[in-house]
Amino acid sequence: DLALSGKWLFHAGDLPRKRRLGVDDHSAAKTGGALRHLESFGDAALWREVSVPHDWMTELPFDADEDASKGCKPREVAWYKRCFFVPDGELASAELIFDGVLGECSVFVNGVTVKRNFSGYNRFSAEIADYLMPNAENEIAVFVDARRSEGWWYEGAGIYRPVYIRFRE
């Protein structure tokens, strides 16, 4: 297993887009094009380093106008991304596993949408071997939409549990 906890890059809020993808726009499906529509995905000035597990709501100021049962904190969106090296060789399987992401999320590997998850209370995974580039840096990006709450208590927001890849040759 390759543990992907630890250092990730984080951006609070959404990123500017060159254009919105429509439901019938297939440029993001299996072509690696999904992230090309983001205007500043590669702009280092927009990102800061965080350690995963990470709950970005703990960093936000209290706001008396926000729901007290949610910790008096605003519900927002954010991005995470992480690069990792895949050695040369053929992989039978590479299962990307998230033990917990609070908020609805979309997961991208090298620009390809590989998974969407709609509940922050479940572990989920995606088979990503077909999207990895051997002997190269690969990138995982995660968009988290924490605007909708699932419980009656403080839930937090972000990648709040470990992330790893289970490889099989």
N, C-alpha and C positions, 0 to 999 in steps of 0.2 A: 504494500500500500504506500502511496505517496500522500503524506499529510499536507494539506494546503491551508492549514490554520496558520496563524502568524501574520506576516506582512502582506497586506492587500492595499490597493489604492482605493480611495473613497471620494465621492463627489455628492454633496447634499443638494437635492433638487434635481430637476431634469436637465438634460443637456440640450442646447439649441440644435434644431434639425434643419437640414437643407430642404426637406419636404417630408410630409406625412406619408406613410405607407397605407394604401387602401387595402380593403379586404381581398380584392382580386389582384393585388400586386404580388407577383411571385418572385421578385428580385431578391427577397430575403430567404427564400426556401432553398436550402442545399447549395447555394451558390456563394456563400460567404458574404453576401451583400447587405445583411441587416444593419450592420454598424456603419456602413459607408454613408448612411442617411443622416448620421449625427454630425453636426457641423464641427464640433470641437472634441471629439472622443480622444484624440491624441494630444490635446493641449495640456502639457504637464502642469501648467499654472492653475488649472481648475481642480486638480486632484491633490489629496494629501494622504500620507501613509497612516494606516490604522492596523491594529492587530485584531484578527478574527479568532475567536468570537468577538462581535462588536454590536453594541446597541446604541445607535446614534441618538435616540430620544433622551438618553441620560445626559447628553451634552447640551440639550436645548434649555433655554430659560423657562421658568414657570410663567404661565400666563393665566390670570384669573378668569379670562373670557373663554378659555378652553374647558372642556369637560373634566370635572373633578375626578370622575371615576376612571379617567384615562391618564391621571397624574398631572392634570392641568398643563399638558404639553400638546402642541399642534401635531396632527397626523400629516405626514409628508411623503415624498418620494425621494429616492437616492439611487446612485450607481456604485457598484464595486467592480474592480477588475484585478486580475492577477495573471502574471506570466509564469510559465514553468517550462523546463526543458524536457523533451521526450527523446531518449537515446535511439540510435538507429536499430532497426529490427522490426519484424512483423508482430503485430499484436492480435491475438484472438479476441481479446475483450479489454475494454477500458471503461469501467463503470464509475462515473462521477457521482459521488454521494454527498448529499447535504443532510446533516442531522437536524437542522432547523433554520429556517429563514422566516422571520416574522413579517408578514405582509404578502400580498400576491406578488409573484415574481416571474420573470422571464430570464432564462439562462442561455447564454450564447457561448459557443466554442469556436474560436477563429472566425467570428462574424456570423456563424450559422445558429439559428434558433434551435436548441436541442431539447428544451423542456420549459413548460409553464407549470407553476404550482399555485394553488388557490387557497391553501390553508397553512398558517404558520405553525400549526401544532402537529404536523406529521413530517416524518423523514421521507425524502424522495431521492430518486436517482435517475440517471440517463446513461445509456450506452453511447460512448463518444469515440470509439476506436476509429470509425470511418471519417471523423472530422479532424483527427490529429495529424500533424506533420512530423514524421520521424527525423531525428537529428536536427531539430530546430526548436526555437522558442515558440510556444503556443500560448494562446490567451483565452482566459475565461472572463466573461463579463456577466454581471447580474444586475438587472433592474428590479428594484424593490418598490412596490407601491403599498405603503402602509396607511393610506388615507381611510380605508374601511377597517373598522375594528371587528374582532370576532368574539370578544368576551366582555365582561362587565367589570374589568379590573385593568390595572396597568399592564400592557402587553409588551411594550418596547417596540423596536423596529430595527431590522437589519439581519445580518447573518450572525445569529446568536448561539450557534452550536458549531462543532467542528465540520470541516469539509475535507474530503480526501478522494483519491482515485485508486480503485482496486484494479490492478493490471493482471491479465493472464496471457501467457505466450502460447 
